[in-house]
Amino acid sequence: LLMLVEAVQSFSSLNEEALLPALSCVQTCLLHLLDINWEVQDLPLFLNIKLPELLLSMSQENISIHDVAISQWTEEDEIADYKKNQEWMDECMDGMFEKWYDKIDEDECVDDRRKM
């Protein structure tokens, strides 16, 4: 957990736009690890990692990542992406995960596989 916190906190010093998708992935992992039942004795950890500031900076960075990715899209691109994500969500919701993973492997577009 502390390694992920350090990675997220030190990212801004890298100033490398190409790594923004990696930052998003690390932030997602960190948020999943933070989403557990914490006890009172865990408060020192929250103070140590400055949790409120960490969460605020992560939300601001996420907006920036989204803006960078989306700013290059036309309205048609955004609508097409929305429809594709909606289609994937419907397919994923049927509970047939093996079929879903097979579909990911079969997709020829590396970017689509990453998005899936």
DSSP file (Angstrom, degrees, kcal/mol; ACC not computed):
  #  RESIDUE AA STRUCTURE BP1 BP2  ACC     N-H-->O    O-->H-N    N-H-->O    O-->H-N    TCO  KAPPA ALPHA  PHI   PSI    X-CA   Y-CA   Z-CA
    1    1 A L     >        0   0    0      0, 0.0     4,-2.4     0, 0.0     5,-0.2   0.000 360.0 360.0 360.0 -45.4    0.0    0.0    0.0
    2    2 A L  H  >  +     0   0    0      1,-0.2     4,-2.6     2,-0.2     5,-0.2   0.855 360.0  55.1 -65.5 -33.6    2.8    2.4    0.9
    3    3 A M  H  > S+     0   0    0      2,-0.2     4,-2.3     1,-0.2    -1,-0.2   0.906 109.6  46.8 -64.6 -40.4    4.6    1.7   -2.3
    4    4 A L  H  > S+     0   0    0      2,-0.2     4,-2.5     1,-0.2     5,-0.2   0.906 111.3  51.3 -67.3 -40.9    1.5    2.6   -4.3
    5    5 A V  H  X S+     0   0    0     -4,-2.4     4,-2.8     1,-0.2     5,-0.2   0.936 111.4  47.9 -59.6 -46.4    1.0    5.8   -2.2
    6    6 A E  H  X S+     0   0    0     -4,-2.6     4,-2.2     1,-0.2    -1,-0.2   0.898 110.7  51.6 -62.6 -40.6    4.6    6.8   -2.9
    7    7 A A  H  X S+     0   0    0     -4,-2.3     4,-0.7     2,-0.2    -1,-0.2   0.922 113.0  44.7 -62.4 -43.9    4.2    6.1   -6.6
    8    8 A V  H >< S+     0   0    0     -4,-2.5     3,-0.6     1,-0.2     4,-0.5   0.920 114.7  48.4 -66.7 -43.5    1.1    8.2   -6.9
    9    9 A Q  H 3< S+     0   0    0     -4,-2.8     3,-0.3     1,-0.2    -1,-0.2   0.833 114.5  44.9 -68.4 -31.5    2.6   11.0   -4.8
   10   10 A S  H >X S+     0   0    0     -4,-2.2     3,-0.9    -5,-0.2     4,-0.5   0.536  89.3  88.5 -90.4  -5.4    5.9   11.1   -6.8
   11   11 A F  H XX S+     0   0    0     -4,-0.7     3,-2.0    -3,-0.6     4,-0.9   0.892  77.9  61.9 -61.0 -40.8    4.3   11.0  -10.2
   12   12 A S  H 34 S+     0   0    0     -4,-0.5    -1,-0.2    -3,-0.3     3,-0.2   0.786  96.7  60.2 -60.4 -26.6    3.8   14.7  -10.6
   13   13 A S  H <4 S+     0   0    0     -3,-0.9    -1,-0.3     1,-0.2    -2,-0.2   0.717  96.9  61.4 -73.6 -18.4    7.6   15.2  -10.4
   14   14 A L  H << S-     0   0    0     -3,-2.0    -1,-0.2    -4,-0.5    -2,-0.2   0.859  80.7-163.9 -74.4 -35.6    8.1   13.0  -13.5
   15   15 A N     <  +     0   0    0     -4,-0.9     2,-0.6    -3,-0.2    -3,-0.1   0.908  34.1 145.9  51.7  48.6    6.1   15.3  -15.7
   16   16 A E    >   -     0   0    0     -5,-0.3     3,-1.5     1,-0.1    -1,-0.2  -0.914  34.6-168.8-121.8 102.5    5.7   12.5  -18.4
   17   17 A E  G >  S+     0   0    0     -2,-0.6     3,-1.7     1,-0.3    -1,-0.1   0.795  84.0  66.1 -62.7 -30.4    2.4   12.6  -20.2
   18   18 A A  G 3  S+     0   0    0      1,-0.3    -1,-0.3     2,-0.1     4,-0.2   0.728  97.1  56.9 -65.3 -20.2    3.0    9.2  -21.8
   19   19 A L  G <> S+     0   0    0     -3,-1.5     4,-2.2     1,-0.2     3,-0.4   0.413  74.5 101.7 -91.4   2.2    2.8    7.6  -18.4
   20   20 A L  H <> S+     0   0    0     -3,-1.7     4,-2.3     1,-0.2    -1,-0.2   0.880  79.5  52.2 -57.5 -41.3   -0.7    9.0  -17.6
   21   21 A P  H  > S+     0   0    0      0, 0.0     4,-1.8     0, 0.0    -1,-0.2   0.887 109.5  50.7 -62.2 -35.0   -2.5    5.7  -18.3
   22   22 A A  H  > S+     0   0    0     -3,-0.4     4,-2.5    -4,-0.2    -2,-0.2   0.902 108.3  52.2 -66.8 -40.2    0.0    3.9  -16.0
   23   23 A L  H  X S+     0   0    0     -4,-2.2     4,-2.9     1,-0.2     5,-0.2   0.923 107.6  52.1 -60.3 -44.0   -0.8    6.5  -13.3
   24   24 A S  H  X S+     0   0    0     -4,-2.3     4,-2.1     1,-0.2    -1,-0.2   0.898 110.0  49.0 -59.2 -41.1   -4.5    5.8  -13.7
   25   25 A C  H  X S+     0   0    0     -4,-1.8     4,-2.3     2,-0.2    -2,-0.2   0.920 112.0  47.5 -64.8 -45.0   -3.9    2.1  -13.3
   26   26 A V  H  X S+     0   0    0     -4,-2.5     4,-2.5     1,-0.2    -2,-0.2   0.904 111.5  51.3 -64.3 -41.4   -1.8    2.6  -10.1
   27   27 A Q  H  X S+     0   0    0     -4,-2.9     4,-2.7     2,-0.2    -1,-0.2   0.906 109.0  51.0 -61.9 -41.3   -4.4    5.0   -8.7
   28   28 A T  H  X S+     0   0    0     -4,-2.1     4,-2.1    -5,-0.2    -2,-0.2   0.923 110.6  48.5 -62.7 -44.4   -7.1    2.4   -9.4
   29   29 A C  H  X S+     0   0    0     -4,-2.3     4,-2.1     1,-0.2    -2,-0.2   0.926 112.1  49.6 -60.2 -44.8   -5.1   -0.3   -7.6
   30   30 A L  H  X S+     0   0    0     -4,-2.5     4,-2.1     1,-0.2    -2,-0.2   0.921 109.5  50.7 -61.9 -44.8   -4.5    2.0   -4.6
   31   31 A L  H  X S+     0   0    0     -4,-2.7     4,-0.9     1,-0.2    -1,-0.2   0.883 108.9  52.0 -62.3 -37.9   -8.2    2.9   -4.4
   32   32 A H  H  < S+     0   0    0     -4,-2.1     3,-0.5     1,-0.2    -1,-0.2   0.904 110.5  48.0 -64.5 -39.8   -9.2   -0.8   -4.4
   33   33 A L  H  < S+     0   0    0     -4,-2.1    -2,-0.2     1,-0.2    -1,-0.2   0.830 110.3  51.9 -69.9 -30.5   -6.7   -1.5   -1.5
   34   34 A L  H  < S+     0   0    0     -4,-2.1     2,-1.6     1,-0.2    -1,-0.2   0.660  89.9  84.7 -77.1 -14.6   -8.1    1.5    0.4
   35   35 A D  S  < S+     0   0    0     -4,-0.9     2,-0.3    -3,-0.5    -1,-0.2  -0.422  70.1 101.8 -89.7  61.8  -11.6    0.2    0.0
   36   36 A I  S    S-     0   0    0     -2,-1.6     2,-0.8    -3,-0.1    -3,-0.0  -0.826  86.1 -79.7-131.6 172.9  -11.6   -2.2    3.0
   37   37 A N        -     0   0    0     -2,-0.3     2,-0.2     1,-0.0    -2,-0.1  -0.671  52.5-161.0 -78.0 111.2  -12.9   -2.1    6.5
   38   38 A W        -     0   0    0     -2,-0.8     2,-0.2    -4,-0.1    -4,-0.0  -0.593   4.2-140.1 -93.1 155.8  -10.4    0.0    8.5
   39   39 A E    >   -     0   0    0     -2,-0.2     3,-1.8     1,-0.1     4,-0.2  -0.662  28.6-104.5-109.3 166.4  -10.1    0.0   12.2
   40   40 A V  G >  S+     0   0    0      1,-0.3     3,-1.8    -2,-0.2    -1,-0.1   0.858 118.8  62.7 -58.8 -36.4   -9.4    2.8   14.7
   41   41 A Q  G 3  S+     0   0    0      1,-0.3    -1,-0.3     2,-0.1     4,-0.2   0.585  90.9  68.7 -69.2  -7.2   -5.8    1.7   15.0
   42   42 A D  G X> S+     0   0    0     -3,-1.8     4,-1.6     1,-0.2     3,-0.8   0.525  70.8  95.1 -85.9  -6.3   -5.3    2.4   11.3
   43   43 A L  H <> S+     0   0    0     -3,-1.8     4,-2.3     1,-0.2     5,-0.2   0.873  76.7  58.5 -55.3 -41.9   -5.7    6.2   11.9
   44   44 A P  H 3> S+     0   0    0      0, 0.0     4,-2.6     0, 0.0    -1,-0.2   0.875 103.7  53.5 -57.8 -34.7   -1.9    6.8   12.1
   45   45 A L  H <> S+     0   0    0     -3,-0.8     4,-2.5    -4,-0.2    -2,-0.2   0.932 108.0  49.8 -63.3 -44.4   -1.5    5.3    8.6
   46   46 A F  H  X>S+     0   0    0     -4,-1.6     5,-2.2     1,-0.2     4,-0.5   0.893 113.1  46.5 -61.1 -39.7   -4.1    7.7    7.3
   47   47 A L  H ><5S+     0   0    0     -4,-2.3     3,-0.6     3,-0.2    -1,-0.2   0.904 111.2  52.7 -67.8 -40.4   -2.2   10.6    8.9
   48   48 A N  H 3<5S+     0   0    0     -4,-2.6    -2,-0.2     1,-0.2    -1,-0.2   0.900 115.8  38.1 -62.8 -43.0    1.1    9.3    7.6
   49   49 A I  H 3<5S-     0   0    0     -4,-2.5    -1,-0.2    -5,-0.1    -2,-0.2   0.456 106.3-126.8 -89.0   0.2    0.0    9.1    4.0
   50   50 A K  T <X5 -     0   0    0     -3,-0.6     4,-2.5    -4,-0.5     3,-0.3   0.968  32.0-168.7  52.3  59.4   -2.1   12.3    4.3
   51   51 A L  H  ><S+     0   0    0     -5,-2.2     4,-2.9     1,-0.2     5,-0.3   0.847  75.5  51.7 -53.0 -47.6   -5.1   10.5    3.0
   52   52 A P  H  > S+     0   0    0      0, 0.0     4,-2.2     0, 0.0    -1,-0.2   0.932 114.7  43.5 -58.9 -43.5   -7.4   13.5    2.4
   53   53 A E  H  > S+     0   0    0     -3,-0.3     4,-2.7     2,-0.2     5,-0.2   0.888 113.3  52.9 -66.7 -38.1   -4.8   15.3    0.4
   54   54 A L  H  X S+     0   0    0     -4,-2.5     4,-2.4     2,-0.2    -1,-0.2   0.935 110.8  45.7 -61.6 -47.5   -3.9   12.1   -1.5
   55   55 A L  H  X S+     0   0    0     -4,-2.9     4,-2.2     2,-0.2    -1,-0.2   0.893 113.4  50.1 -65.0 -39.5   -7.5   11.5   -2.5
   56   56 A L  H  X S+     0   0    0     -4,-2.2     4,-2.2    -5,-0.3    -2,-0.2   0.936 112.2  46.3 -64.4 -46.3   -8.0   15.1   -3.5
   57   57 A S  H  X S+     0   0    0     -4,-2.7     4,-2.6     1,-0.2    -2,-0.2   0.883 111.4  53.1 -65.4 -36.4   -4.8   15.2   -5.7
   58   58 A M  H  X S+     0   0    0     -4,-2.4     4,-2.5    -5,-0.2    -1,-0.2   0.913 109.2  48.5 -64.1 -41.5   -5.8   11.8   -7.2
   59   59 A S  H  X S+     0   0    0     -4,-2.2     4,-1.8     2,-0.2    -2,-0.2   0.900 112.5  48.4 -66.6 -38.2   -9.2   13.2   -8.2
   60   60 A Q  H  X S+     0   0    0     -4,-2.2     4,-1.9     2,-0.2    -2,-0.2   0.910 112.6  48.1 -66.7 -41.4   -7.6   16.3   -9.7
   61   61 A E  H  X S+     0   0    0     -4,-2.6     4,-2.8     1,-0.2    -2,-0.2   0.882 108.4  55.0 -65.9 -37.5   -5.1   14.2  -11.7
   62   62 A N  H  X S+     0   0    0     -4,-2.5     4,-2.4     1,-0.2    -1,-0.2   0.896 107.1  49.8 -63.1 -39.4   -7.8   11.9  -12.9
   63   63 A I  H  X S+     0   0    0     -4,-1.8     4,-2.6     2,-0.2    -1,-0.2   0.909 111.5  49.5 -63.9 -41.1   -9.7   14.8  -14.3
   64   64 A S  H  X S+     0   0    0     -4,-1.9     4,-2.5     2,-0.2    -2,-0.2   0.912 110.1  50.1 -63.7 -43.0   -6.5   16.0  -16.0
   65   65 A I  H  X S+     0   0    0     -4,-2.8     4,-2.2     1,-0.2     5,-0.2   0.932 112.9  46.9 -60.2 -46.1   -5.9   12.5  -17.5
   66   66 A H  H  X S+     0   0    0     -4,-2.4     4,-2.9     1,-0.2     5,-0.3   0.917 111.6  50.8 -62.7 -43.7   -9.5   12.4  -18.8
   67   67 A D  H  X S+     0   0    0     -4,-2.6     4,-2.4     1,-0.2    -1,-0.2   0.895 109.8  50.0 -63.0 -40.5   -9.2   15.9  -20.2
   68   68 A V  H  < S+     0   0    0     -4,-2.5     4,-0.5     2,-0.2    -1,-0.2   0.928 115.9  42.5 -63.1 -44.7   -6.0   15.1  -22.0
   69   69 A A  H >< S+     0   0    0     -4,-2.2     3,-0.6    -5,-0.2    -2,-0.2   0.915 120.5  40.6 -68.4 -43.0   -7.4   12.0  -23.6
   70   70 A I  H >< S+     0   0    0     -4,-2.9     3,-2.4     1,-0.2    -2,-0.2   0.791  97.9  73.9 -80.0 -28.6  -10.8   13.5  -24.4
   71   71 A S  T 3< S+     0   0    0     -4,-2.4    -1,-0.2     1,-0.3    -2,-0.1   0.743  95.3  54.1 -61.1 -21.1   -9.6   16.9  -25.7
   72   72 A Q  T <  S+     0   0    0     -3,-0.6    -1,-0.3    -4,-0.5     2,-0.2   0.491  94.6  92.8 -89.5  -3.1   -8.3   15.2  -28.9
   73   73 A W    <   -     0   0    0     -3,-2.4     2,-0.2    -4,-0.1    -3,-0.0  -0.596  67.7-136.2 -93.6 150.2  -11.7   13.6  -29.6
   74   74 A T     >  -     0   0    0     -2,-0.2     4,-2.1     1,-0.1     5,-0.2  -0.497  36.7-101.7 -87.8 170.3  -14.5   14.9  -31.8
   75   75 A E  H  > S+     0   0    0      1,-0.2     4,-2.3     2,-0.2     5,-0.2   0.882 125.8  54.5 -60.9 -36.8  -18.1   14.6  -30.6
   76   76 A E  H  > S+     0   0    0      2,-0.2     4,-2.6     1,-0.2    -1,-0.2   0.891 106.0  52.1 -63.7 -39.4  -18.5   11.6  -32.9
   77   77 A D  H  > S+     0   0    0      2,-0.2     4,-2.6     1,-0.2    -2,-0.2   0.917 109.8  49.1 -61.7 -43.4  -15.5    9.9  -31.3
   78   78 A E  H  X S+     0   0    0     -4,-2.1     4,-2.5     2,-0.2    -2,-0.2   0.915 112.1  47.5 -63.5 -43.3  -17.0   10.5  -27.8
   79   79 A I  H  X S+     0   0    0     -4,-2.3     4,-2.5     2,-0.2    -2,-0.2   0.916 112.6  49.3 -64.7 -42.8  -20.3    9.1  -28.9
   80   80 A A  H  X S+     0   0    0     -4,-2.6     4,-2.3     2,-0.2    -2,-0.2   0.905 112.0  48.8 -63.2 -41.1  -18.7    6.0  -30.5
   81   81 A D  H  X S+     0   0    0     -4,-2.6     4,-2.6     2,-0.2     5,-0.2   0.908 110.8  50.7 -65.0 -41.4  -16.6    5.4  -27.4
   82   82 A Y  H  X S+     0   0    0     -4,-2.5     4,-2.5     1,-0.2    -2,-0.2   0.934 111.8  46.9 -60.3 -46.9  -19.7    5.7  -25.2
   83   83 A K  H  X S+     0   0    0     -4,-2.5     4,-2.3     2,-0.2    -2,-0.2   0.891 112.1  50.4 -64.5 -39.2  -21.6    3.2  -27.3
   84   84 A K  H  X S+     0   0    0     -4,-2.3     4,-2.5     2,-0.2    -1,-0.2   0.927 112.3  46.9 -64.4 -44.7  -18.6    0.8  -27.4
   85   85 A N  H  X S+     0   0    0     -4,-2.6     4,-2.5     1,-0.2    -2,-0.2   0.882 111.4  51.7 -64.6 -37.5  -18.3    0.9  -23.6
   86   86 A Q  H  X S+     0   0    0     -4,-2.5     4,-2.3    -5,-0.2    -1,-0.2   0.909 110.2  49.0 -64.2 -41.9  -22.0    0.4  -23.2
   87   87 A E  H  X S+     0   0    0     -4,-2.3     4,-2.2     2,-0.2    -2,-0.2   0.922 112.0  48.3 -62.6 -45.0  -21.9   -2.6  -25.5
   88   88 A W  H  X S+     0   0    0     -4,-2.5     4,-2.6     1,-0.2    -2,-0.2   0.898 110.3  52.2 -63.1 -40.1  -18.9   -4.0  -23.5
   89   89 A M  H  X S+     0   0    0     -4,-2.5     4,-2.1     2,-0.2    -2,-0.2   0.928 109.1  49.3 -62.9 -44.6  -20.8   -3.4  -20.2
   90   90 A D  H  X S+     0   0    0     -4,-2.3     4,-0.6     1,-0.2    -1,-0.2   0.913 113.1  47.3 -60.1 -43.0  -23.8   -5.3  -21.5
   91   91 A E  H >< S+     0   0    0     -4,-2.2     3,-0.7     1,-0.2     5,-0.4   0.889 113.7  47.8 -65.2 -39.1  -21.7   -8.2  -22.6
   92   92 A C  H >< S+     0   0    0     -4,-2.6     3,-1.3     1,-0.2    -1,-0.2   0.814 102.7  63.3 -72.8 -30.2  -19.8   -8.3  -19.3
   93   93 A M  H 3< S+     0   0    0     -4,-2.1    -1,-0.2     1,-0.3    -2,-0.2   0.649  82.6  78.0 -72.0 -14.7  -23.0   -8.1  -17.2
   94   94 A D  T << S-     0   0    0     -3,-0.7    -1,-0.3    -4,-0.6    -2,-0.1   0.596 103.4-123.6 -73.3  -6.9  -24.2  -11.4  -18.5
   95   95 A G  S <  S+     0   0    0     -3,-1.3     2,-1.4     1,-0.1     3,-0.2   0.504  73.7 126.3  82.9   3.6  -21.8  -13.1  -16.1
   96   96 A M     >  +     0   0    0     -5,-0.4     4,-1.8     1,-0.2     3,-0.2  -0.583  25.3 162.4 -94.0  73.0  -20.0  -15.1  -18.8
   97   97 A F  H  >  +     0   0    0     -2,-1.4     4,-2.8     1,-0.2     5,-0.2   0.835  68.3  57.4 -67.4 -34.2  -16.5  -14.0  -17.9
   98   98 A E  H  > S+     0   0    0      1,-0.2     4,-2.2    -3,-0.2    -1,-0.2   0.929 109.0  47.1 -61.3 -42.9  -14.7  -16.7  -19.8
   99   99 A K  H  > S+     0   0    0      2,-0.2     4,-2.1     1,-0.2    -1,-0.2   0.891 111.5  52.2 -62.6 -39.9  -16.4  -15.7  -23.0
  100  100 A W  H  X S+     0   0    0     -4,-1.8     4,-1.9     2,-0.2    -2,-0.2   0.926 109.8  47.4 -63.5 -45.9  -15.6  -12.1  -22.2
  101  101 A Y  H  X S+     0   0    0     -4,-2.8     4,-2.1     1,-0.2    -1,-0.2   0.865 110.1  53.4 -65.9 -35.6  -11.9  -12.9  -21.7
  102  102 A D  H  X S+     0   0    0     -4,-2.2     4,-1.8    -5,-0.2    -1,-0.2   0.903 107.2  52.3 -62.0 -40.6  -11.8  -14.9  -24.9
  103  103 A K  H  X S+     0   0    0     -4,-2.1     4,-1.2     1,-0.2    -2,-0.2   0.885 107.3  52.1 -63.7 -38.6  -13.3  -11.9  -26.7
  104  104 A I  H >< S+     0   0    0     -4,-1.9     3,-0.6     1,-0.2    -1,-0.2   0.940 109.7  49.0 -61.7 -46.6  -10.5   -9.7  -25.4
  105  105 A D  H 3< S+     0   0    0     -4,-2.1    -1,-0.2     1,-0.2    -2,-0.2   0.824 110.2  52.1 -62.4 -31.7   -7.9  -12.1  -26.6
  106  106 A E  H 3< S+     0   0    0     -4,-1.8    -1,-0.2    -5,-0.1    -2,-0.2   0.712  83.2 104.1 -79.6 -21.1   -9.5  -12.2  -30.1
  107  107 A D    <<  -     0   0    0     -4,-1.2     6,-0.1    -3,-0.6    -3,-0.0  -0.433  57.5-158.1 -66.9 130.4   -9.6   -8.5  -30.6
  108  108 A E        +     0   0    0     -2,-0.2     2,-0.7     4,-0.0    -1,-0.2   0.736  68.8  88.0 -81.8 -23.6   -6.9   -7.4  -33.0
  109  109 A C     >  -     0   0    0      1,-0.2     4,-2.3     2,-0.0     5,-0.2  -0.681  63.6-158.0 -83.2 116.2   -6.7   -3.8  -31.8
  110  110 A V  H  > S+     0   0    0     -2,-0.7     4,-2.3     1,-0.2    -1,-0.2   0.880  93.2  53.7 -60.5 -39.6   -4.3   -3.5  -28.9
  111  111 A D  H  > S+     0   0    0      1,-0.2     4,-2.4     2,-0.2    -1,-0.2   0.902 108.6  48.6 -64.6 -40.8   -5.9   -0.3  -27.7
  112  112 A D  H  > S+     0   0    0      2,-0.2     4,-2.5     1,-0.2    -1,-0.2   0.900 109.9  52.3 -65.0 -39.9   -9.4   -1.9  -27.6
  113  113 A R  H  < S+     0   0    0     -4,-2.3    -2,-0.2     1,-0.2    -1,-0.2   0.916 110.5  48.4 -61.6 -41.5   -7.9   -4.9  -25.7
  114  114 A R  H  < S+     0   0    0     -4,-2.3    -2,-0.2     1,-0.2    -1,-0.2   0.920 112.1  48.5 -64.2 -43.3   -6.4   -2.5  -23.2
  115  115 A K  H  <        0   0    0     -4,-2.4    -2,-0.2     1,-0.3    -1,-0.2   0.877 360.0 360.0 -64.2 -37.5   -9.7   -0.6  -22.8
  116  116 A M     <        0   0    0     -4,-2.5    -1,-0.3    -5,-0.2    -2,-0.2   0.518 360.0 360.0 -65.5 360.0  -11.7   -3.8  -22.4
